[in-house]
């Protein structure tokens, strides 16, 4: 499913990186330790996190993630927005905690083989 | 870990300079500074601050006053109350090893300021900012943020006793841009001074350490 469709279905808002909304999201990954996400996330994943530091953009690029979703109402740092815009990495926002949002993503088929 | 015991062991182990770095608090700095003065051991006031990203860094100051000003900022952005049955009593002691009171804040928590904001605040107050135990799998710059951010302005990177400078330089990308130091992160008296860092300096203060880190004016980090 394309990221843009997920944004519409789950009423997420896009903070930046709109040009990447056309990407395919294959699965999801939850994690707030960037070292763990760098080691274990899969290409094409939606990454649910509360980390808003600019390094999340580099991790998303490195792992070829579809988008980053900041959960729990977290907002990206200003530098993060600038970097994400530059790299075309969508930063999406959700007021839900990661557990609930992951459940909704699973319900619409993300990550279900 | 009482002020007098810290000073005694520091002296026994040949330390010239130690720093007191309680978690998110500098309330015990003054007592150890005064206990050190009585016995002839120089003590810096400090804190190990946990950022919003849960990255730990050391803030080191010459005076208790500077550390308290940093602490004011930290307390403003630190939420919650301690639960002694879970996290232990957070004792505030004086230089005679007497208990003056208990700190009721949740010092184990994370300050709601970014790592970058904390580094900038420490520098504004004239302190040294050092990223703690960057080689460790928890609460380190590398574990929390994946890698060393390009624009970070810390004065040094600290590695734990679990690694060596050579290994850290091989394994942690970007660390070569910074001076490397190693401290004991002592949580028990027996840990004090192991490991420590040897500086070549004219005097025991923050300005001299900074010069040594930058290898200016003949100062340097020996090992």
Interface residues (C-beta under 8 A of the other chain):
Chain A: X33 X34 X35 X37 X38 X51 X53 X54 X55 X58 X59 X77 X79
Chain B: X53 X114 X115 X137 X142 X143 X144 X145 X146 X147 X149 X151
